[in-house]
Amino acid sequence: MERLLLHGGVVSPESRLTMKTDDELRTRVCLVTGAARGIGKATAEVLGAAGAKVVVADISELGAQTAEGIRAAGGQAVFIQGDVSTAEGAANIVASAVAEFGVLDSLINNAGILRLAPSFEHTTIEQLHDLMQINFESVFHMSKAALPALEKSGRGSIVNTASMVGFRIGMPSHAIYGASKAAVVGLSMTMAIELAPRGVRVNCVAPGVVATDLFAEEFLKSNSSKDLESGGKETLAAIPLGNYARPEQVAEVIAFLAGSASDYVTGQTIVIDGGFTGI
Ligand SMILES: NC(=O)c1ccc[n+]([C@@H]2O[C@H](COP(=O)([O-])OP(=O)(O)OC[C@H]3O[C@@H](n4cnc5c(N)ncnc54)[C@H](O)[C@@H]3O)[C@@H](O)[C@H]2O)c1
C-alpha cells in the first residue's frame, strides 16, 4: 500500500482522506457572540448552513431572530441573551451553551462596538473604558469561561474579530477603537502559543470596511467635514476590490478558522479588506 512520510512517521492514503474537512463543521458546536446582526449574524448563518450547532449570543434580544432564521432554514441554533463584557455575563453564556449542547468546539468572539472621537485627545475616558471593556475584555472573559469546554473538545478553536485598524493601519477618529483591536491581536498571539499544547487554536480576522449597521451608524459619521454620501465615496475609492465587504465575506473566513479546515493555523490574523491595506 502507498505510504506517505510525515515527520518520520507514516500515514496511509486513507487517513489522508480523513483530512477532508468540508463536512467537519457539521459536527461542531459553535458559539458566536454579537450574532444579533452584522458580521456575527452572518457567521452564525454560515455555520448553521454548514450543519454546525450554533449558539447565538448577544446582549440584544434580536439574537432570537438570528437563531429562528437558522432553524427555519433547517439548521440547529439557540439564542442566549447576555453581556460578554463582564466575567459573570460571559460565564453565564458559556454555561448555558454547554448545558444546551453538552460540548463546545468553537468560540467566535465577534461582539464589539465603535466609538469615535475627533482625535485621540478628544476621546473621553468613558469612551476608552467602553471600547476596552466591550472589544477587548469580552475576549478575555469569554475565552477564559469557554476554555475548559474547548480543551475538552480536543479540537477547540477560538476566532477573535479584530480590525485592519489597529493591526495594519491607523485611522483618524479610531484611536482607542484601534487600540482595543490591537489588544485583541496581542492577546490572541500569546493565547495561541499557550493553548496549542492543550489542543486549542486561536486566530483573528481583521476586517476592513464591512457594510453593517455598525458601519452605517458610526463610521460614516466620523467623516465630520463631509456628508454621509461623499464620506462613503472616499472610503470606497480606497478599496481596490471596489466595494465594501458583505458580512458573509467575513463570515466565510471566520468559518474556515473555526473548523478543522484550518487545523494547522494558529496565532494568525487574516486581513479581509478588499486590498485596502494591501502591502
Ligand atoms: N463593520 C465593520 O466595518 C467592521 C470592521 C472591522 C471590524 N469590525 C468588528 O466586527 C465585529 C462585528 O461588527 P459589526 O459591524 O457586525 O457590528 P454590529 O454593531 O452590526 O454588531 C455587533 C453586535 O454585537 C452586539 N454586542 C455589543 N455589545 C455586546 C455585549 N456587551 N455583549 C453581547 N453582545 C454585544 C450588538 O448587540 C450587535 O448585535 C465587531 O467586533 C467590530 O468591531 C467591524
The ligand as a Gaussian input file, in Angstrom:
#p B3LYP/6-31G(d) Opt

LIG

0 1
 N      -18.392000      46.741000      10.259000
 C      -17.101000      46.974000      10.030000
 O      -16.731000      47.724000       9.109000
 C      -16.066000      46.307000      10.907000
 C      -14.724000      46.422000      10.521000
 C      -13.736000      45.808000      11.298000
 C      -14.095000      45.120000      12.440000
 N      -15.404000      45.042000      12.794000
 C      -15.705000      44.305000      14.018000
 O      -16.578000      43.246000      13.711000
 C      -17.404000      42.952000      14.839000
 C      -18.846000      42.964000      14.408000
 O      -19.107000      44.239000      13.857000
 P      -20.478000      44.579000      13.099000
 O      -20.153000      45.606000      12.085000
 O      -21.198000      43.338000      12.707000
 O      -21.252000      45.314000      14.297000
 P      -22.818000      45.392000      14.701000
 O      -22.948000      46.584000      15.577000
 O      -23.669000      45.301000      13.486000
 O      -22.991000      44.051000      15.558000
 C      -22.380000      43.928000      16.799000
 C      -23.223000      43.053000      17.685000
 O      -22.558000      42.944000      18.961000
 C      -23.542000      43.008000      19.971000
 N      -22.946000      43.436000      21.233000
 C      -22.425000      44.662000      21.524000
 N      -22.028000      44.705000      22.806000
 C      -22.296000      43.494000      23.336000
 C      -22.125000      42.927000      24.633000
 N      -21.581000      43.646000      25.637000
 N      -22.500000      41.656000      24.845000
 C      -23.055000      40.923000      23.829000
 N      -23.253000      41.406000      22.592000
 C      -22.888000      42.687000      22.347000
 C      -24.563000      44.019000      19.433000
 O      -25.819000      43.917000      20.100000
 C      -24.614000      43.647000      17.957000
 O      -25.611000      42.685000      17.699000
 C      -17.049000      43.993000      15.891000
 O      -16.108000      43.451000      16.798000
 C      -16.417000      45.116000      15.080000
 O      -15.535000      45.898000      15.847000
 C      -16.391000      45.607000      12.061000

